[in-house]
Each structure stands twice: as structure tokens, then as C-alpha cells.
Amino acid sequence: MLAKLKDGFEVTVKDEILDDWEFLELLNEIDEGNGSKIVNVARAMLGEEEVGKLKEHFKEKTGKVTVNEMVEAITELLESIGEAKNS
């Protein structure tokens, strides 16, 4: 499924992620304060190729990939797929 950032950039999210227990466990670890798990969430949700595209998107804009940009993007994508699931 396609998920879109507020700036219009789209990535493909793995459809099966919405019904993946281990993915839910990763999200729970973040909720419990282990913010470094956001990297695992991104890889599980997008796969390496789509994570690479997302990183390149930010590199094209600013020349680098900041933690804030990636966390905000992953959060937006999670919200986007959550809204799609509830539609």
C-alpha cells in the first residue's frame, strides 16, 4: 500500500505489517521508552529499499538525513496507514 508524507513524498508500506504481532511489539517497545527501535520499525514497515528512498528524499532536500526528519516521517507514515486501515 502507498503511504504519503505531508510533503507529498510516497513510499510503499508492506501490506502485511498491519497484522504483524512482532511489529506491534516493536511499537510497544517505543511506547515504553526505547526510541532506538524506530529504526527496526522503519525497516519492518518499509523494507530496506523503501527506507533508502526515504533517506534519499531527505538528502535531496537538505544534504543529510536527520534523526528528527526520519522520526517525523515514520510517525506520519504510521498515522497514514492507520487512517487507511480505519477507512
Secondary structure, DSSP 8 states (H G I E B T S, - for coil): -EEE-TTS-EEE--GGGGG-HHHHHHHHHHHTT-GGGHHHHHHHHHHHHHHHHHHHHHHHHHSS--HHHHHHHHHHHHHHHHHHHH-
